Amino acid sequence: MYQKSQILPPHLQKMIFEMELRGYAQHTKDHYLCHIKLLEKHTNKSVAEITPDELKQYLHDRIQSGIGYSSINLSCCAFKLFFNKVLGYNWSDDVIIRPKKPKSLPCKIEL
């Protein structure tokens, strides 16, 4: 969880501003920032320096590691907000790829 008193890099401060402007819940803001920081840790570079191919590779690695759909979906939402609204990259769905939601079969009820 971030604290307002924490000194954050300008790009993360701008992300917080964008989320507050949109009225995001504190829990959502914390999760979005966590996903951005995980991406930075994975690539060992500032998120502002990450290329589309590096982002695709990161998402692929997360999917292959067995991370659940909800976590991947949350990452995609955080990345779309960050790269498109904060940095103004206008990356399409071809860069930030959201996997299909797994489908489950309905339960069979015996009478």
C-alpha positions in Angstrom: 0.0 0.0 0.0 1.4 3.4 -0.9 1.4 6.3 1.5 0.8 9.9 0.4 4.0 10.8 2.3 6.0 8.3 0.3 8.3 9.7 -2.3 7.4 8.1 -5.5 8.9 8.5 -9.0 7.0 11.1 -11.1 5.5 8.5 -13.4 3.9 6.7 -10.4 2.7 10.0 -8.9 1.0 10.7 -12.2 -0.6 7.3 -12.2 -2.0 7.9 -8.7 -3.3 11.3 -9.9 -5.1 9.6 -12.9 -6.6 6.9 -10.6 -7.8 9.5 -8.1 -9.3 11.5 -10.9 -11.3 8.5 -12.0 -12.4 7.7 -8.5 -10.6 4.4 -8.1 -10.9 2.7 -4.7 -7.8 2.6 -2.5 -7.6 -1.2 -2.9 -7.6 -0.9 -6.7 -4.9 1.8 -6.6 -2.7 -0.4 -4.4 -3.1 -3.3 -6.8 -2.4 -1.3 -9.9 0.8 0.1 -8.4 1.8 -3.3 -7.3 1.5 -4.7 -10.9 3.5 -1.8 -12.3 6.2 -2.4 -9.7 6.2 -6.1 -10.5 6.8 -5.3 -14.2 9.7 -3.0 -13.3 11.2 -5.7 -11.1 10.8 -8.4 -13.8 12.5 -6.2 -16.5 15.0 -4.5 -14.2 14.2 -1.1 -15.8 11.9 1.8 -15.3 8.4 1.1 -16.5 8.6 4.2 -18.7 11.5 2.5 -20.6 9.7 -0.8 -21.3 9.1 -1.7 -25.0 5.9 -3.3 -26.4 7.9 -6.6 -26.9 9.1 -6.6 -23.3 5.5 -6.1 -22.0 4.2 -8.9 -24.2 7.0 -11.2 -23.0 6.2 -10.3 -19.3 2.5 -11.1 -19.8 3.5 -14.4 -21.6 5.8 -15.3 -18.7 3.0 -14.6 -16.2 0.5 -16.7 -18.1 3.0 -19.6 -18.5 3.7 -19.5 -14.8 0.1 -20.4 -14.0 -1.0 -17.1 -12.6 -4.8 -16.9 -12.5 -6.9 -15.1 -15.0 -8.0 -12.4 -12.5 -4.4 -11.4 -11.8 -3.5 -11.2 -15.5 -6.7 -9.2 -16.1 -5.8 -6.8 -13.3 -2.3 -6.4 -14.8 -3.7 -5.6 -18.2 -6.0 -3.0 -16.7 -3.1 -1.4 -14.8 -0.9 -1.4 -17.9 -3.6 0.1 -20.2 -4.1 2.9 -17.7 -0.4 3.5 -17.3 0.9 3.3 -20.8 -2.2 4.8 -22.6 -3.3 7.5 -20.1 -0.2 8.3 -18.0 2.5 8.0 -20.7 0.3 8.7 -23.7 1.7 5.8 -25.8 -1.7 4.8 -27.2 -0.8 1.1 -27.3 -3.5 -1.0 -28.7 -4.9 -4.4 -27.7 -2.2 -5.9 -29.9 0.4 -4.8 -27.3 -1.5 -5.3 -24.1 -3.1 -8.6 -24.7 -5.8 -9.8 -22.4 -6.1 -13.6 -22.5 -9.5 -15.3 -22.9 -11.4 -16.0 -19.7 -11.4 -19.8 -19.0 -14.8 -21.3 -19.3 -16.1 -23.9 -16.9 -18.8 -26.4 -17.5 -22.0 -26.0 -15.5 -22.7 -28.4 -12.6 -24.9 -31.2 -13.4 -27.9 -31.5 -11.0 -29.4 -35.0 -10.6 -33.0 -35.3 -9.6 
